[in-house]
Amino acid sequence: MDFRLSEEQEALRESVRDFAREVVAPTIAEHYEQHTFPYEIIRQMGKMGLFGLPFPEEHGGMGGDYFALCLALEELARVDSSVAITLEAAVSLGAMPIYRFGTDEQKAQWLPKLLSGEALAGFGLTEPGTGSDAGGTQTRAVLDGDEWVINGSKAFITNSGTDITALVTVTAVTGTKPDGSKELSTIIVPSGTPGFSVAPGYSKVGWTASDTHELTFDDCRVPAANLLGERGRGFAQFLRILDEGRIAIAALAVGLAQGCVDESVKYAKERQAFGRPIGAYQAIQFKVADMEMKAHTARLAYYDAAARMLAGEPFKRQAAIAKLHASTIAVDNAREATQIHGGYGFMNEYPVARFWRDSKILEIGEGTSEVQRMIIARDLGM
Ligand SMILES: Cc1cc2nc3c(=O)[nH]c(=O)nc-3n(C[C@H](O)[C@H](O)[C@H](O)COP(=O)(O)OP(=O)(O)OC[C@H]3O[C@@H](n4cnc5c(N)ncnc54)[C@H](O)[C@@H]3O)c2cc1C
């Protein structure tokens, strides 16, 4: 058992760390304040190959693996989570379904631009009336000749409305199974398709420099060939995508938790109270020590889940544990880092204020903490 990174992995971690500090850190606060999408940062991430990290070179990828993506996400989130979630959603929710389930034609059409970061894709599963209970999907797609006709709506879809969004994959009810349950399938809907409309961006508490919209499909017609993978396999497809995605969200949460440690150590050495730096007081040291412990153990949890996934072993339970633990400790660390910063921690100009606002969603997105507990308990035979 060896959790140390290879030279190649260390080099990737360092290059993303440098990029986050030199390119993301100086400009992201303004995007966050203005709620604008950081196109220039995303363009540079594309040039670095980050959107192609876990994909083979034959599709325009970097030939790395899912763990490489997680390392990059951790380093980005250590500085900013809007940028990290844009990458996470683009790769693990946007391009990955096409890579895993798409036909050769679909891969050839979409992957090169998605993997270069030139274009983004969204993943439309959640609906205004149903999130955790994804089986409750109401959006319908009916085959009419050689076209799917889609009607319904999707809520909170990341990367679905940027100037460079090329498509969303949408889960829809396409029929009824012999046992009476819904037949769910996944369909590719290119941006700009008539009948597909994107609402203005939500006003969010955090992740304000990332792109999130409600989508509506009103007699939206796409070619029958836009079906992603087999008809009726939609449920199995999104379960697989979400299992993997949980490891990536765990990595992102660890990054945020570690960023809280970084900022707290720096601030505690500088800030004076009662004639000494606050870091000289044991009460502050213990807070920081606990934060570091939490980030470290959550990191090991996602490393373990990723290692199992890459070895082709079952990893559902470990991915849920990693996501549950990492998101919980990210919220803890953000709260404590804000406390260490006192009143300044409540000011948006300090990164910890952003960390605090960005942490809560980690306990909700890609499966709430309650859903993670359900997955773990079910895997234990309960
Ligand atoms: C910023 C942002 C970006 C997002 N991006 C995407 C995206 O790109 N694509 C996408 O498809 N979705 C996306 N989502 C949606 C996200 O995945 C859902 O919000 C999440 O899965 C929860 O669903 P819900 O909001 O409908 O909550 P609900 O499912 O309504 O849950 C409400 C509460 O009830 C609890 N609950 C539900 N069922 C049970 C149960 N059986 N037992 C105990 N407790 C239960 C939940 O844990 C939660 O606390 C995004 C959300 C946000 C906020």
The ligand as an ORCA input file, in Angstrom:
! r2SCAN-3c Opt
* xyz 0 1
  C     -25.137     25.035     -7.891
  C     -25.736     23.720     -8.257
  C     -25.285     23.031     -9.377
  C     -25.889     21.813     -9.753
  N     -25.492     21.193    -10.933
  C     -26.222     20.148    -11.401
  C     -25.963     19.598    -12.693
  O     -25.048     20.020    -13.412
  N     -26.758     18.592    -13.152
  C     -27.793     18.096    -12.400
  O     -28.491     17.197    -12.876
  N     -28.049     18.575    -11.155
  C     -27.303     19.597    -10.647
  N     -27.578     20.119     -9.401
  C     -28.681     19.556     -8.630
  C     -28.237     18.799     -7.380
  O     -27.600     17.602     -7.726
  C     -29.510     18.597     -6.519
  O     -29.843     19.859     -5.972
  C     -29.316     17.567     -5.439
  O     -29.168     16.283     -5.977
  C     -30.510     17.551     -4.449
  O     -31.709     17.492     -5.118
  P     -32.875     18.537     -4.742
  O     -32.284     19.889     -4.780
  O     -34.039     18.264     -5.624
  O     -33.238     18.200     -3.247
  P     -34.336     17.114     -2.766
  O     -34.093     15.824     -3.435
  O     -35.680     17.719     -2.877
  O     -33.943     16.981     -1.236
  C     -34.348     17.917     -0.241
  C     -33.863     17.377      1.096
  O     -34.518     16.141      1.385
  C     -33.563     15.129      1.627
  N     -34.076     13.850      1.177
  C     -34.584     13.527     -0.034
  N     -34.937     12.239     -0.063
  C     -34.642     11.719      1.148
  C     -34.766     10.429      1.747
  N     -35.260      9.379      1.079
  N     -34.353     10.264      3.020
  C     -33.831     11.308      3.728
  N     -33.685     12.543      3.211
  C     -34.085     12.748      1.939
  C     -32.322     15.566      0.856
  O     -31.155     14.932      1.357
  C     -32.357     17.070      1.113
  O     -31.815     17.347      2.366
  C     -26.941     21.289     -8.978
  C     -27.378     21.970     -7.830
  C     -26.810     23.168     -7.482
  C     -27.363     23.903     -6.280
*
